[in-house]
Amino acid sequence: MQRLHGLQERLDSAVSAVRESAIREAVVLHHDEADGLTSAALTQLALSSLGLNTRLICLDKLYPEVVKDIESGRPQVAAYVDLGSGHIDWLVEANTSKGLILVLDHHDTTFTQNPLLYNLNPELYGFSGEKDASSATVAYLFCKTVDTELSRYAHLATIGSLEIPGETQGLNLIAVKDAKDHGLVRDSRKGDFRIEAEGMSLTRTRASSLLNILGSVGYYRNGPEMGIEACTNGFSGKTMERAKEFEEERKQANRKMLSTIERDGLSQMKNIQWFHAHDNYKGMGGKVVGSFCSYLRYQRVVNPVKYLIGMMNVPPDIPGWGKLSSSMAKVSGRSPQILTSLIKKGTKPPLSKILPESCSKIGGFGDGHSVAASGVFPIGKEKMFLDEIDRLAV
């Protein structure tokens, strides 16, 4: 397949660039849900195999302050995993240290030519980031390019690719085939897979759910680290117990949020419907409001033709990095079912365009897919954001 050949050539180039550089330090900046944790674990395995000392920073969004700090120190390999695709120009501009930039992602992106940048996004090679490849699959292909022995972790890509709705297809099938060939997964009921790897004996649906919970609900409480450890060495009893505690915590917060919305309804504007969770999810990462929006879009309280917008307050702390200069509001957008078909037909604009643009107008930023996107902006600018996205959502 010509498209796969082009992507593989770029993967080969990226691995050669890391091997041939004198750089021995790497940082992996990754997203905080199952696809982000599995792809971070795979990227860490690949870079460690190349002899690099690797540290990880888990982010809900790719904050410019963090990027500038990472890219301005000593030259290192900075791998942006399950985030970064929407901000390629930032990454190149911030790279004053002249280190190598690897982007292993599947979100909407742009092509930028730079000798220090390896944007390994399948969308640049004719694949769909919304159907054919998760970030975990991209990271797995990178892993396999580094060392074919690392295909013993193929099951991680099958867990990460569960983020992609519908039947498994495209590049994601490569990881499924490899995982089956190695006896790491087998077909299970209802089209699911059962993971039978070291320290794992559970369906990939359950594995994905546990990692989502650890990464987002446990974001400020060592959850992402526990999740990545589970990816590499299996789910310990302690990790399973902690994940269940986080899961119950999220259920209670979601019930409370749903009850408020059922009682008061969503706030309505011409083209959007919205709610603000304020501190309902206090102590959790910003991803939880997106997960709640994904659930809410199927509920009767939602207008099926209006963009669904959810907001929450997030603290300025970034575990493993430090503190941002100010607190932010996190915003997630989802398109209900009828609106989704209108976006796909091109009669309504994609969220990946209008949400980042609205955030950018008020000193924030965003990224995402056509029917699901997210961003951040300074607290206090909620009305300005809502007015702007409602104006653009025509």
QUIZI-V116873 format. One line per field, one symbol per residue. psi: psi as a letter, one per 30 degrees, with the letter a starting at -180 (. if undefined). A space follows every 50 residues. Layout:
# QUIZI-V116873
psi = ???
This chain:
# QUIZI-V116873
psi = keeeeeeeeeeeeeeeeeeflgkgklkjkllgaeeeeeeeeeeeeeeefg gkjklkkkkelikeeeeeeeffblkljjkjjglfefheeeeeefiffhak kkjjlglkllkkkkffkjjhkfffgglkffefkleeeeeeeeeeeejfff ffgefeeeeefffklakklbfffeeeeeeeeggfllkalhglkkkilkgk illfeeeeeeeeeeeeegeghgeeeeeeeeeegljleeeeeeeeeeeeee eeeeeeeeeeeeeflkkkaeflklljfcgehkfllffeeeeeeeeefflf fkkfgkkkkkllkklfkjkfebklflllkkkkkkkleeeeeeeefgfkkk efeeeeeeeefggallaalegjllallkkfgeeeeeeeeeefh.
